[in-house]
Each structure stands twice: as C-alpha cells, then as structure tokens.
Amino acid sequence: MDTPTVLVIAVGLAMDAFAVSVTYGLSFRHRRHGDAFKIAAAFGLFQAGMPVLGWLAGLTFRHWFEAYDHWVALGLLCFIGGKMIYDGWRSNPSEEPAALSHAPGTLLLLALATSIDAVAVGLALSVLQVSIGEPVLVIGVVTFVLSYAGIVLGHELTAWLRRHGRRAIQTAGGLILIGIGVRIAYSHIVTGGGI
C-alpha cells in the first residue's frame, strides 16, 4: 500500500479523535500543553493499536465484530456526551464550564470509542496481506498531530463560546460526541461502513 493511500486512511480515521479533541479544548480555561499532549497521545496510541488488533485477528472474528462495533461506539459516545449536556444544564449557568474529564477512565473510553473503526482497517490490511508497520506508525502520528491541533482550536474557540456561559460549552461538547456516535452507527447501518 502506497504512502498517500495510508495518509488518506490515517486522516479519515483521525477525524473522530480530532472532533473529541476540540471538545477537550473548549473546556480548557488556560492552554495546558501537558494535558493536550497526554490526550493527543492517548488518541494516537489507541488509533495505532486498534489496526494491529484487527490485523492480528484477521478474518476469524470479522463478522462478529462488524456486527456490533458501531453500537459500542454509539453507546459510549452518547453516554459521555449526554452526561456533559446534563452536567451543563444541571449546574449554575454563571459558573465556569467544567473540563471534560481527564480521568484515565473517561479518556480510555473516548480513545476506545473513537478508534473502534480502526480495527476494520487492520482487518482489511490483513486480508490484503499488507505489512502493518508503516500504516500503524502513520495512523498514530497523524492522529496525535490532529488531536493536538483540535485541542488548540477548541481552546481558541472558548473565548467566543465563554460569553454564552457553561451551558453552551457543555452542550456543544456533548452534541459533538453524540454526533460522532450517530455518524459511526449511520455509516455502518446505512452505507455498510466501508473504509
């Protein structure tokens, strides 16, 4: 598989992580490079690791996984997004918006939910008997870079959104996560979820 093709696949896979990263950036009061690096690294590692799992699994579990992966992603993202919206509307609108949790559990769920589609890429590479080394490296690096950029972009948008208070930021972030989940489910149910 040539490098331009791998880059296109990597960018496509990284879009969900990018959108979630924007959500993280929206909730940062101050630019925090350490947190941004940690979040981007988590997304990059998961996005790189999932194709390896798919590649190793080959065709053995393909039909089972393809039948349920979109429901798992939809459930995780809707749960976290719904909780953000609920928390935003439950609290005092004049308070500062709470950051999307950096707790390992939340970050793990988001990294998993946004990288599930990458397993299908690994399965495809396995079927095509393509070496997994270069694609995994490119996917991980592209996801890291776009995730970090998403956090910075989200932080820059915060000044504008902050005028509308906590509810607008929490609701925007929650709707982004739910939208990603719906898009993943839609692509698998309606269009077959091709890579």
PyMOL commands that set and color helices and strands:
alter all, ss='L'
color gray80, all
select helices_A, chain A and resi 3-26+33-57+62-90+104-115+117-127+133-162+165-189
alter helices_A, ss='H'
color red, helices_A
deselect
rebuild
show_as cartoon
